[in-house]
Amino acid sequence: MRGLRAEPAAPVHLCRHCGTPLQTERTRESGFCCTGCAYVFRLVHEHGLEGYYKIRDTVVAPVDQVVFQPRDYAWLAEMQLEVEKSPGPSALMLEVQGISCAGCVWLIEKIFHQQKGSLAIQTDAQVGRMRLQWARGEFDAVAFARALQGFNYLVGPPGEEPAVPESRQLVRRVGLCAAFSMNIMLFALPAYFGMEASFAYAPLFNTLAMVFATLSLLTGGSYFFGRALGALRSGVLHIDLPIAVGILGAYAGSFFGWIAGREEYVYFDFVGTFILLMLVGRWAQVAAVEHNRRRLLSVQARPHKVRVLGPSGAAVDQPVENLRPGDIFRVRSGQVVPVEAQLESSAATFGTAWITGEADPREYRQGGRVPAGAVSLVRGEIQLRALQGWTDSLLAKLLQPAGRDAFRHRWLERVVGGYLIAIFVAATLAGAGWWLATHDAVHAFSVVTAVLVVSCPCAIGLSLPLADEMATVALRRHGVFVREADLWPRLARIRKLIFDKTGTLTLETPVLRNPDALAGLAPTARAALLTLVRDNAHPVSQSLCENLLAGPGGGEPLAGVISEETGYGVKLETGAGTWTLGRAGWAGGKAGCDDRARQPEMAGTEFACDGVVLARFVFEDAVRADAVAEVAALRRDGFEAYILSGDQPDKVAAMARALGLPAANGVAGVSPEQKAAWVKMLDRRDTLMLGDGANDSLAFDTAFARGTPVIHRGVLEGKADFYYLGQGIGGLRRLFAVNAARRRTHTALLVFSVVYNAFAVGLAVSGHMNPLLAAIIMPVSSLLSLAIVGAGMRRWLKV
């Protein structure tokens, strides 16, 4: 495809918080890639935690918008209450999202110890968990969770006890095999430096080398044997198969040479070093993907319980699975309506973007049917009557986990199969030829052993995983996180890119078009406005809150009584006056609201004090800053782009025109089931779906590959092959470009491997190979393969 070979331009300006390149003039002027990074940077300095920037990684992920959004921590308050009821010390195990380096661990622990009543905290970055211990009756777990959220760390309930990560298991094997390999070399070196077979300790040295090689085989070789056998049972030829064959062949030949007393045929040092290098390469590959996975919560804190009113009118918290048609239940602000329901309260506003794709909030009056998955945007509780049970709910279907088909890399399987056939044929013919020529079975077997030893895929087994690891790290530095290792071969097949609109091509919250109106407010007015919008789930309030907190001197909220008039706005009664935020004209009375709203100059959201308008804010559903340029570049590279949305046809058509897409490539007004059916019709194992909400869940399950820009909703991040953070979608094109560089590197490695094997096997077949020569060419070939990887990927590791 055209355009994928272009080298990335060396960035000049970097975000002061996360270190990612600044792409626009506005961000270069501010020094931050987004308002979230600006807010967290200020928060770090206000809390005296500047040391974080000295120990963190050079580049971390951009701040997620969740730092500004209200979040329900009722589940955490209940957990703390239960813990404090039981005897013994007050301690709690929680998961935490966003840990990426030692600096994150340091920052989390510092924030914890700034809380009243905190005693001890243990943070396990490897699995994304922390154990808190506090003084009974003094510590506030919810306040701590909110504090962490402000620093871009999200707390969640602990899921099932995590299994020991594969990378941690591999580290143990690497450590042991490194020790075994060094001991083998220690006892093999005397022979290379001229130790005679008649030397008194020669048999002991050889025996000890054999023992440590056997231990290495059992400790590290067993990992590859198990994986090779598992792949064969599934009918797959995996790269672990030639590795396992090489290990077994080298060990078996060496063991025979040790028994026969033919020291010139013993390759125990090769066996130990080969196993060690293969384990190191595999650890690098596995650790990179695990690092990205553990940044996410395994279980998001969803409202597993709702407050149901019993016959007596008493409210009882019950699991959503117990909801039955006719049950009356209540939901709080920001909480999801679990089933389709009828509104019992007089009026309410709901957000349906993540369930229908419609960006604008919807207002319902008493008796209206509220869809499952709608999010309450009203302060306080509202009352609804269930029209269905949980099992019949669309939300239940969308949240249901789905299996993921394993991808078979047919081309790699053919390479592995051809490699094995060639090696076995070469070894068999060489052994038969030498036996016919010399009638020396031991020598013939030694040639077979030499062929198997030197043809071990050392360079490939070490360098291919390293190339994958370097590609994963390169993407992480630009806010793209690979979750599934088989994403790489899938990317080579992708030809069609399917974008959801709301929250994927656009930002999650509307953008304030006139920030100067906010900057001109007096400190007291800013404090009153912050009080009105803080912990308010409405998109307009979230946008204002984001701008207020990210600005200089975020301010403190005012004390007062907040009330809300659904469909119009919110009101704050304080000693300094009555502050309102809502529809144009509402501050002067509802009667004139409709007339004034028809006038363009009066449109927008008004902020007033005692009826006097102080500022009028205008918002827009903004396309991500680089969406137009990036989609155009992707199309030039040969990809087809589509918009698949549940939003209104006119909005989708406008978005398609803005992106330069044919009208037919913008599909609007589709339900989650229709999205999945459309993707299934289009897919030829060449589609990449990008979405952010529950309405994309079924389409995600159907697409060949999938990615998401949102990691705090607990819906798609666990299904995604990758996720990307930040204000733009530039990481998508970088994903393909890095994969192209990775594929070119793999090709160069395969060419090198063929040349190396032709040379090394030729020496072995001709009878000129010996343990000393093998001990020299193996590290040389490994170093050359690593040099190829470094040359192919080095530019992408530069920020």
N, C-alpha and C positions, 0 to 999 in steps of 0.2 A: 504494500500500500504506500501511496505517496505521502511524504511528510514525516514519516516515523523515524527517519535517520537524522533528523535535525538535532544538533547538539543543544542542550539547554544553555541559555544565556547566563553568564555569571551575574548573580544579583548583587546590587550595591547596597540597597536599603533593606534592613531586617526589622521585624517587629520587636519592640523593646521587651515584650514579655515572652512570647513563644519562639522568636527567632526565625519565623518563616518569612520568605521574601514579600516585600510590599509591592503590589502590582499597579496601584493607581496613584495619581498625584495627591489625592486627598489623604490616603493612608500614609504616604511618605511625609506629608506635612505634619500629621498627628503623631507619627512614630509607632502606630499600632495598626494591626491588620483588621481589627474589629472593635466595637465598643466593649465587648466582653474582656478582651485582653487589656484594654485601657482601665477598666474597672478593677480587675484582679491585681494589676500592677500597682494601682493606687492603694488598694486594700493591703497588699503585702507591706508597703512602706508605712502605712498608718499603724500597723500592728508591730512595727519594728522587726520585721522578718526578712530584711534585705539579704541575709545570708543565704536564702534560698537560691538566689541567682549566682552564687559562687559555687554551689555544689550540684545544681541541676545539670541535666544534659544540655548540650549546646542548643538543640532544637527540641521543643515539646509540642504537643498538639495545641492548636488554637483553642481558645475558651469557647465552650458550648453555650448556647443561649439559655440553657437551663439555669444558669446562675441568677437570672433575673425573674424567673417564672415561679409562681407560688406552687408549693408541693405539699401534699398531704402526708404528715408524719404521725397520724393517729395510731398507726400500727406500732410505731416505735414507742409512743407513750404507753401503749398497752403492754408491750414487752418489758419496759422498765418497771411498770407497776407490778407485773407478775414476778419479776426477779426480786424486787424489794419485799415482797410478801414472804418469800421463802427464807429460811434461816441460812446463815453463812454469809460470806462476803458478797457484795453486790458486783456482779461481773456479767458481761454480755459479749457475745460473739456477733459481729456484723460484717457484711461485705462492703467494700468501698470501690467505687468506679473512678478511674482516672489516674491511678498510680502508674507512672512511667519510668521513674528513676529514683535514685537515693534521695534526691532533693525533695521529691514528693513525700517520702516517708518522714523525712526531717520536718517538713512543713506541717504535716498532719499531727505529728506528735507535739510540736510546739503549740499548735492551736488547741489541742486537747488540754495541755497543762495550763493554758490560759483560762480554762473553765473552772468555775467554783466547784469544789468537792472532788476534783479529779485526783486519782491516786496513781494509776499505772496504765500503760497502754503498750500492747505488743502488736506490731504491724508486720504481716507476712506479705511482702510484695509479690512473692512467687505465685500466690493463689488469690491475691486481692482481698485479704481478710484482716480484720483487726479485733483484738480482744481488749475490752475496756473494763477497768475496775475503778470504783468510785466510793466515796463516803456516803453511806445511806442517808437519804433525805436532803442532801445538799446538791447533788449533781443533777443537771437537766440534760438528758440525752437528746431531746428534740432541739434544744438550743445549740448543742454541739453539732448536730446534723445540719442545721440551717447555716451555722458558721462554715462548715466544710463546703456546703453547696455554694456559698459565696466565693470560695476559692477554687471552684470548678471540680470538686470531689463530691460524688453522689453516694449516699449511704443507702443500703438496702438490706432486707432481711437475709439471714444466712440460708442458703439452699442446702441441698444434701452435702454431707461431708465430702469434700473434693478428694478425688483419687490423687495419688502422688503424681505430679506432672511427669510426662515422659522425659522432658529435658532434665529433670532432677534425677531420674533413674539413670539416664545416660551419663550424667556427671559422675555418678558413683562408679559406673563401669569404666569411664575414661580414667578416673583417678587410680583405680586398681590396675587397669591394663597399662597405664603409664609406669607404675611401679614395677609390674612384671616385665615390661619391655626393657626398662633400664637394667634390671637384674640379668635378663638374657644377654644383653649387650656386654654387661660386665664379665660374664663367664665365656662369651664368644670371642671377645677381643684378643685374649692371649693366643688363640689359634691363628688369628690374622697377623699377629706380630711374631710368629715363628715358633710357637710352643710345639714341641715334639710330642708324638703320640705316646712315647715312652715315659714322659714326665709323670711323676708320681700322682699329681693331682688332676691330670688330664681327664681320666674317667669321671672323677667327681664333678669337674667343671661341666663336662658334657651332660651328665645326668641332671645337674641343677638347671642347666639351660632347658633341657627337655621338660622338667617339672614346671618351670615358670611358663614355658610355652603352652603346656597343657592347661595350666590355670588361666592363662590368657584366652585360650580356646573356649574354656567353659564359661568364663566371665563375659567376654566380649563377643566371641564368635557365635555363642548361642543366640544372641540377639538377632543376628543376620540369618541363622539357620531357621529360627522360628518364623521370621517374616517371609523367608523364601518358601518354606513349606506352606504357610497360609496362602500365599499368592498362587502357588501351584494347585492347591485344593480348589481355588476359585477359578482356575483355568487362565491365570494371568502370568505373563512373564515379566517379572519385576527386576529392577537393577540389583536388588539384593541377591538374586539367584547367582549371577556370575561372581559376586563377592563371596557368597557362601562356598561356591565351587572352588574358587581360588584358595580360600582359607583351608578347606578340607584337603585339597590336592597338595598344597605346600606342607601341611602338617603331616599327612600320611606318608609322603615321600621322605620327609625329615625323620619321622619316627622309624621308618624302615632302615634308613641310613644309620641311625643311632644303634638299632639292634644289630645290624650287620657289621658295625664297626667301620663303616665307610664315611668318615667325617667330611669328605669332600662333597657329599650329597646332603648334608644337613643344613637346613635353612631355618632353624628355630628363631634366629634373630629377625629374619624377614617376616616370619609369621607374627611375632609379637608387635613389630613396628607397623605392619600392614593393618592389623586389627585396630591398633590405637588410632591410626590416621583415619580409618573408615568411621570409627566412632566419633572422632572430633568433627568430621564433615557432617555426619548425621545430626549431631547435637546442635551445630550452628544452624542447620535448616529448621529443626524442630523448635528451638528456643525462639527464633525470630517470630514464628507464627503464634506460639504460646504467649509471647510478650504482648501481642496485639489482642489476643482473646481475653487475657486476664484484666485488661483495662475496663472490661464491661462487667456489669452485675449478672450473675447467673440467674437470679430471680428478681424481677422488678417488683416494686411495692405497689401492686394494684389493689383496688378495693375488693378484696376477697369476701368482705362482709358488707352488708347494707343494714340500715336501721329500719326494721319492719315494725309496724304498729299492730299490736295484738287486739283481740276483741275488747279488752278493757281500756284500750287507748295507750297502754304503756308501750314504750319503744324498746325493742330487743334486737341486738346485733345478731344477724344470722348470715351464714354463708350464702353467696349468690346462687349456689346450686340448689338451695332450698326454696327459692322464689317460685310461687305458683300464680297462675292467672287470678286476678282479683286482689292479690296482696297489696296493701298500701305501704309504701316505703319512702324514705327520705334520703336525699343526697346533699352533700355539702358543696361549697364552691370549689371548682376544679375537679370534682369527682365525676366519674363516668357513669352514665345511666346503663346498667348492665343488660336490660331487656327492653323491648318496645313497651312503652307505657303511655298512659293518659295523664296529662298534667292536672293535678288537683289544686295547686296553688293558683292565685288569680292571674299571674303572668310570670314569665321567666325568659331569659335569653340563653341560648345554647350555642356552642361551637361544634360544627359538624365536619370541619375540614379533614380530620384524620379518618373519618368513617365514610364520607361521601365525596370529598375532594372540593366542596364548596368553601371558598375562602371566607366569605362574609358570615358573621354570626346570624342566627335566625331567632326571631322572637315568636314565642308561643303564648297563647291565651288559655285560660282555663278550659279544659276539655280537649285541647290539642293533642295529637298523637306525636310523641317524641320518639325518634328512632333509637334503637340500641346503639350504644357507642357515642352518643352525644355527650358533650362535656358541659356541665353547668357553669355558667359565667356570672351567676348571681351571688352576691354576698349572702352569707347565711345559708340556711337549709331551705329546700323546696320539697314539696310532697307530690308523689306520683302514685298511680295505680297500675300495677303490672298487667299487661295484656297477654303475656306469654310466659312460659317457664324458661329457665336458663338453657336447657338443652335445645330449645327451639330458637334461641336467640341467634341473630346473625353475628353478633360479637363473639359468641362462643365458638362459632365455626371459624371465624377469622383468627382467633387466638389459638386455635388447635395446632399443636406442633405437627410438622410434616417431615417425612423422611427425605433424605437427599440422595439421589442416585450417584454412586461412585463413578468417576470418570475414568474410562480406560484409554490410556495413551497408546493408541494402536501403532503409531510410528515408532515410539520408544520400544514397544514390545517386539516389533520386527527387528530393530537394531540389536536388542538383547538376544533374540533367537538366532540371528545371523552370527553374532559374536560367539555364542556358545558352540554353535555347529562348527565354525571355523577353528576354534581352539581345540575342540575334541578331535576333529579330523586331523589337524596338524600334530597333536600329541600322539594319536594312534599311528599315523603313518611314520612319524619319527621313531617311535618305539619299535615298530615292526621292522623298519629299515635297519636300525642299528642292531637288532637281534639277528637278522639275516646276515648282516655283514660281519658281526663279531661272535655270535652265539654266546654273548655274555648277557644273561638276563638282568643281572644287577645293573650293569652299565646302561642297558636299554631302558630299564625302569628309571634310572637317574635322569636320562634325557627327557622322559615323559614328565618327571617331576619338575625339571628345569623349565619345560614349556609351560606347565601349569603355574609355576611360580612367577615367571617374568611376564606372563600374560594376565596376571591379576589386575583388575581394573582399578589400580590404585589412583591414578590421576583422575579418572572419571568419578570414582566413588568419593573422592575428597573435594574435587573442584566443582562438580555440578551442584551439590548441596550448598557449597560456599557461594556460588553465583546466585542461587535462589535467595540465600540469606542477605547478600549485599543488595539485591533488588528490593527485598522487603524493607531493609533499613533505609534505602534511598527514598522509597515512597513515604515511609513514616515521617521523614524530615519535611515532607510537604503535605502532611495532614491526611495521607491515605494509608489505611491499615488493612493488611491482608489477613483474613481469618482462616481461609482454607488453602492448604498447600496445592491442591489440584486446580486452583484458579488459574495458574500460569498456563498449563496446556489448553484450558478452556478459552483463554483470551485469544489464542491463535485462530479460533474458529469464528469469533464474533464478527458479524457484518451488520447487525441491526441493533440500534440503541433505542430503547423505549423509555421515555421520561414521563413520570407523573408530573403534574403541573404544580399544584399548591404545596409549598414546602420543599419541593425538589428543584424546580426551575425558579421558583420564587423563594423569598425568605419566609421563615415561620411567622414572623410578626410584621405588620405593615410598617412602612418607613415614614418617618416624620419629614415632610417636604420642606418645612420652614423652621428649622432648629433655632433661628434667630429669635423667634417669638418666645422660646424657652429661656434663651440666654438673657433676655431683657427683663425677666421677672426679679423682683426684690427677694432677698433671702427668706422673709416670712412667707411670701407667696410660694416660693419653691418648696418650702417645708410643708405648707398646706397641700400643695399638689402631690408631693411625695406620699403624704398620708392618704390621699384619695386613691392613688394608683397602686400603692404597695399591697401585696397579697391579693391583688385583683386579677382574676383569670381572663378578663376581657382583652382581646388583642390590642385595642387602642391603649388601654391602661398599661399593658406590658411594654408597648413601644415607648410610652412616656417614661415609665419607670426605668427602662434601659438607658434612655438618654439622660435622665436625672442622675442616676447612680454613676454613669460613666463620666459625667462632667466633673469639673473641678469642685471640690468641697461638696460631695454628695448630699450633705445636709441631713438634718434629723427631723423625723415626723413630728407633727403637733399633736397635743393631747386634745381629744374631743370625741363627739358622738357622730358616727357615720351611719347614714341611712341611704337607701337606694330606691329610686322609682324606676321600675323595670321599663325599658324601652326609651328612657329619657336620660338618666344619668345618676350620679352619686352626689351626696351632700354631706358636708362636714360642719358641725356646729361647734364653734370654739368661742372663748372669751374675746378673741380678736375679730369676730364676725362670722358670717355664714359663707362658706366657700362651696362652689358648685362646679362640677365638670360633667358636661353632657352635650346633648344636641343643641345646635344653634337656635337661639331664642328661648331656650328653657330657663335661663337665668332670669329672664324678664317675665316669665309666666308661660304656662302651657298653651294658652289661647293663641298666642302669636307664633307658635313654633312652626306650624305647617306653612304659613305664608312666608316666613323668613327663610325656611329651608329651600323654597323654590328659587330664591335669588342666589345666583352663583357667588356673589361677593359675601353672602352671609353663610354659605355652606361650610361645613367643617365641625370641629368639636370645640366648644367654648369653655373657657375657664374664667370664672367670675367670683367676685367677693361682694356680698350684699347687693347682688343684681348688677354690679358694674363689671363689664367684660374686661378682663385684664389681658387675655391672649386668646387667639383663635388658631387652633392647630389643624393642619391639613395633612391627611395621610394618603398613602398609595400602596397598593399591593405590588411591591417592587420585584422586578426580575433580578436574579443574582447578577452582580456587577459584570462578570465576564461571560455570562451565558451566551449572548449573541455571538461574540468573537469565538468562543470555544466550540459552539455547535457548528459554526461555519468552518472552522479548522478541521473538525472531525469529519465533516462531509467532504472536504477536500482530500482527506486521507482515505476516502473510499467507503465510509460508513453511511448507512441510511439512518436517519433520525425520525422518531415519531413522538407525538404527545398523546398519552392515554390518560384521560382524566374523567372524574365524575362531576367536574364543574360545568357551568353553563356554556352552551355552544359558542355564544358571542365572545366570551372571555378566552376560550381555547383557540378560536379562530384568530383573535387578535394576537395571542401569544405565538401562534404558528407564523403569522405574517412578520412579527417582530424578529423571529429567528430565521426568516427566509425559507420556511418549509412549504412544500406544496399543501394546498388546502386539504387534500385527502390524507395527509400525514397527521392531521390533528383530529383525534377521536374524542368526542365530548359526551357528557351525560350518561356514562356507563356505570353500572353497578359493579360491585366486587366480582360477582359471578361472571358478568359480561366481560370484565377485564381479563379474567383468566381464560375465558373461551377465545377472546381475540388474540391473546398471546399464543395460545395453543395452535390456532389457525396459522399464525405468522411464522412460528418457530420451526426451523430446520436444524436444530441444535446449533444455532448461530445468533441467539438473541441475548441481549444484556438488559435487564430490567432495573431501573433506578426509581425508588420510591421511598416514602417516609411515613405512611400512615397505615392503619389497619385495613383500609380499603384496597391496599396494594398486596395484601398478604397472599391471597389466592393466586394472583398473577405471579408473585414471587415464586410460589411453589411450582409453577408451570415453566418459567423461563429457564434457559440453559445456564445463565450466570446472573448474579444479582448483587446490587450494592445499595447503600442507604447513607444519607447525610445526617440522620438523626439517631442518637444512641441513648436517649433518655425516656423513651416511651414504652420500652419493654415489648415491642411487637416484632419488628423486622431485624433488629441488630443480631439476634440469635440465629436468624435464617440467612443472613447476608454472607456472601463470599468475601466481601470487603466493605469497609465503611470509610467515609471521608468527612473531614471537619473543616470549618472555615466558612467564609462568606461567598465563595465562588465554586465553580465546578471544574476549575483548571486541573485538579488532580486526576480527573478522568482521562484526559489526553496524556498526562504524564504516565498514568498507569500503562497505557498501550505503548508509549515510547520506551519506558523502562523495560517492558516485556520484549520489545523488539531488540533492544540492546542485549538483553539476557539470552534471547534465542540466537543472536549472532555469536555471542560468546560460547554458547553450547555447541554451535556448529564448528567453531574454531577448535574447541576441545576435542570433539569427535575426530576431526581431521588429524590433530596432533596424536590422538590415541592410536589411530590406524597406522600412522608413520612409526610411532614408537614401538607398537606391537610387531610390525613387520621387521623392524631392526632387531628387537630383543628376541623374538621367536626364532628369527634366522640364526642368531648366535646360539640359541639353545639347541636347535635342530642340528646344527653343524658340530655340536659337542664342545663348543668353546665357552659355555656358561658354567660358572662355579659360584659358590656362596659369596665369595668376596666381591665378584663383579656384580652379582645381583644386589648385594648390600649397597653398592655405589650407584647403580643406575636407578634403583627405586626412588631414593630421595631426590636425585637429579630430575627424574621425570615429574615427581610431585611438585618440585619447586618451579619447573617450567610451566606446568599446568596452572599453578597459582599465579604465575606471572601473566598468563593469558587472561585469567579471570580479572586480575587487577587492571590490565590494560583495557579490557572490554567494559568494565563497570566503574572505573575510577571517577569519570566525570560526573556520573549520576550521584555519587556520594558527596559531592561538593554542594554546599547550600547556595 
